[in-house]
Amino acid sequence: MGRHSLPDDSAPRTTGSPRARRRALVPATVVVVVAAGSVVALRGGLPFGTPCDGDSVRLKVVASPDMAPALNAVAERAREDGVRTDGKCLDVTVNAQPSSEVADSLAQRPADPEFQVWVPDSDLWVDRVTDERGSSLTAVSTLASSPIALGALHRAAETLGWPGRRYSWGTLTRAATTGGALRLGVADPVRSATGLLALARIDADHKEAGSDDEAAARTAATAKLLYERTTEGDAQALATLPRDDSGAERGNPRRNQALFLSEQAAYAHNTKEDGGPALDLFYPTDGTAQLTYPYTLVDEDSLTADESRAANRFMTLLDDTPGQRTLRDHGFRAGDGRADARLAGKAGARDPQPYAAAPADPPPAKELQALLGRWTITVQSARITAVVDAAPSMALPVPGQGGRSRMDLARNSLLKALSMFTPEDEFGLWKFATHLVGDRDYVEPAPTGRLGDRGAAGGTHRDELSAALGALPPVRRGATGLYDTTRAAYRRAPATYPSGRFNALVIVTDGADAGPRRHRPGRAGHRSAAAHRPRAAGAADRNRHRPTDGPGGAGPHRGPHRRLRAPGRRPVPDPRGDPQGHHGGGPARSPVGRHRVSR
């Protein structure tokens, strides 16, 4: 995916200063002084200035809803000024559509889009379409940018020490959510670049403060808190703010007091008539994420010469000084991210908040994909069945682990994972080795059930699982009865498959099948999968100490053909009623794909 200019003989190659452009116009301008003393400039022979009543070139643009009004203003001014491209009138139409929806459409093959230019709110959407091998996209230029911050109503901001107190991403989120301090909203990271990039910065801060395991646990806890007030998209998130300064609106528990949002969104909110109480902005000290607005050609090879020149002409209008002024008047920073003190002030920035600091580097697409997978698993109620190898080889020590055995490591990992699930999640435990019960290779020490349910002894199912995992020694005789056990567990899954949950079958083993192979993998397994169609989440393989996060491993990336999605997403709980957006019931697609393409 390259960033380059398109040929257009009528378009300037660079955006010069206004003075330089005026000098270029003088030879073709005739000035007539009328008796009344007025001055009329008759412009001719130029690619603008003459009302367009001849041939025109139509260019269709789709932009994110925050960017569309600015592009439409430039397009309307081009029509009024009679801007031409290669001697033909430039006729640009701009339609607003959420970037996630456009990315979903373009990721399908064949997409056959009816527009030539797309301006999403982030490069990550372009990367996702490319990584999904969808429509051909060419990002030509970064039109504008906008940092992501936390916006809060003035009284709420004051409780957090605004403007004098400064926070990192992690400490700001904890301060805003601990003990129900504020009602903090965010757009769904699956559908919103703002939500995903904010979550990525929170996760990065957690990684700076501790180990990867500690960071994962903290991010999961944060995700749970944020999910309680998550909306479907950015527009829905803004709609959860109070509509006016009345006590009823401010005290309404359905209304948010703070949001993660872009500086541009805060600017639009604060400058809008009857937009509600203004927001104050916190800019994290460890670097903001930012939206980038790439000017992107859709299926460049299929564009006609006229369309290519029109796309280039419109881009130069946006890059030119008047175009950049229009973008700035709509609350956007320049593409290089430089702060504008006047703009930032209207958005809610005040010194000493670091609103002029350089943004943090964007996270790699693979990292965003893994984070999105963790978000999906965390915020959805889960049904997990862990199937653990109990063959004698699991008692062997692992080199470099202080004498701990393979079973010790498996047990500790499962206990740590168990602590991250909520009482609403379901969890179960199988163990397997050849001939555990007659000819059967598996038993169920703890059937899959809700962790918060209480058993006959008065303890919770979580307590029963912890005890069962603690009493999970390898058997003295036997072998790895992997195939029969996997088949049985997989056939059991459809019978207990609850929709709207994250369903997973996790197999922990240290080797290949060594049983009598009463059921071999192959056509029968494929028939079973086709008949029931549950989604197998993958297997954790402790095979001779090989890493588990590569192809075939337990991590979220399991080979080049595996694509992470959010299966069976349920609607977001709506504690606020009408002001809250809702998720659709179908699968949600992630905004990043499998592999990042180097630019």
Summary of the structure (lengths in Angstrom):
residues: 599
radius of gyration: 29.0
end to end distance: 5.6
largest distance: 112.3
contacts: 1987
relative contact order: 0.13
helix: 36%
strand: 20%
